[in-house]
Amino acid sequence: MPTRKAEAEWKGNLAEGGGALKVGSGAFEGPYTFKSRFEEGQSATNPEELLGAAHAGCFTMAVVAQLSQQRLTPTRIRTQAKVKLEKVGEAFSITRIDLETEAEVPGVDEATFQNTRLMPNRIVRYRKLSLRPKSI
C-alpha cells in the first residue's frame, strides 16, 4: 500500500496567524486558523474536518466493497462524519467520530442495508493516533 502525504504550514502567532493544509496529491489545499478550529461559522477548514472526511470516505468505500461482494451496485452512498474535539486534561483530543450513512441501492431494503453496513465497522477503525514528530 502506498504511503500518503499531507502537510501543514503555519505563519504567525496562534491567535492572529494562520496556515495552509495541503494533501500530497494536490487535490486539496486550504487555509486554517485558530478560529476555524475552535469557533463555529468560519470559512477556513481545520484538521478535524479533514480527518472526518477521510474517515467518511474510507467507511463509504468499505460499504461499497461489501455491496460489491454481494454483486450490488449503489446508485449513491453518502456518509457524514461528526468529529468531536474536546479538552481532556491539559490537552485537546478527538474523543469521538460518529458516522451517519445513507444510500440508494437498487433491490436492497433498509434491513439488508443495515446488516451490510455493520461489516465495515469491524474493518475500518482508527486506533488512537500516535503523534510523535520525527524532528523539531
N, C-alpha and C positions, 0 to 999 in steps of 0.2 A: 504494500500500500504506500502511496506517496506521502511525503511529509508536507503539509500545507503551511504556508507562511502568512503572517499578518504583521503589521507594525503600527506603532503609536508614536506620535511626536507631540511634544508639549513645549510651549513658549510662554514665559512669564510666570508670575506667581499663581497660587492656587485660585484665589478669589477672582482675579481680573484677567488671568491668562486664558489660554485656550490651546487646543491641539487638533490633530487630524488622526483619524483611524483609517487604515488602508489594508485591503486584502491583497495578497500576493498576485492573484490572477489579474488584478486591475478592474474587476467587476464592480467594486465599491470603494469609494473614498469619501469621507465626510467629516465635518467638524464636530468636536465635542468640547464641552466646558464643564466647569463645576456646577453651574446652574442646570445644564442639560442632564446631568447625572442625578442631582438631588432635588430638583424642583419640577413640578408639572408644567406643561404648556410651552416648553422650549422647542425651538425649531432644529436644534442640533441633536445628534444621536448620543448614545452612551454605550459603554461596554455591555451593560445588561441587555439592552435591546439586541445587540449583535449576537450575544450568547443565546438569547431566546430564539432569534431567527435560525441560528444553526441547529439548535435542539429541535425546533419545529420542523425544519427541513429534513433532518435525519429521521425523525419519527415518521413523517409523512412518506418518505421513501421506503421505510421498513413496512408500513401498511401496504403500500403498492406491491412490494415484494411478496408479502403474504397473499394478497389477492391474486397476483400473477401465478403463484404456485397452484392456485385453485382454478386457473385459466379464466380469471375475471379481470375485466379492464374497466377501471373507473373513468367516468366522464370528468369528474372533478373531485379533488380532495383538498380541504383547507384545514390547516392546523394553526391555532392561535396559542402562543406561549405567553404566560404571565410570570414574570421573573420578580421575585420578592427580595429586595436588598434591605437588610436591617443592621442596626448597630448591635453587635454582640460583644459585650465587654468593652474593650478599648478599640476594637476594630470593626469594620463593616464586613458583612458576609452575605452571600447569596444563600438564603435559608430555604427557598422553595422555588420550584419551577412547575407550574401547572400547565398542562396541555389540554386543549379542547379541540376535538377533531369532528368535522362534518364532511360527508361525502355523498356523491351521486354515483352509484354503481348499478348499472342495469342488471336486473334479475336477482338483486340481493335485498332482503328485507332488513329491518333495523336489528333484530335479534342476531342474525347471521353476521352482520357488520360488526356489532359489538363483540361478538365472540372472536372474530378475525382481528379486531383492533387490540385485543388484550395481549396477543402474542408479542408484538414489538416491545411492550413494557418489560418483557423478560430479556429482550435483545439489546435495546437501546437504553443504556444507563450512563449517566455521568457520575463518575466517582468524585469524591471530594478532590477538588483541584489542588495540585501542589504547585505553589508559586515560589520558585527559588531561582532568582536571577543568576545567570552564569557569571556575570561580572558587573561591577559598578564602577 
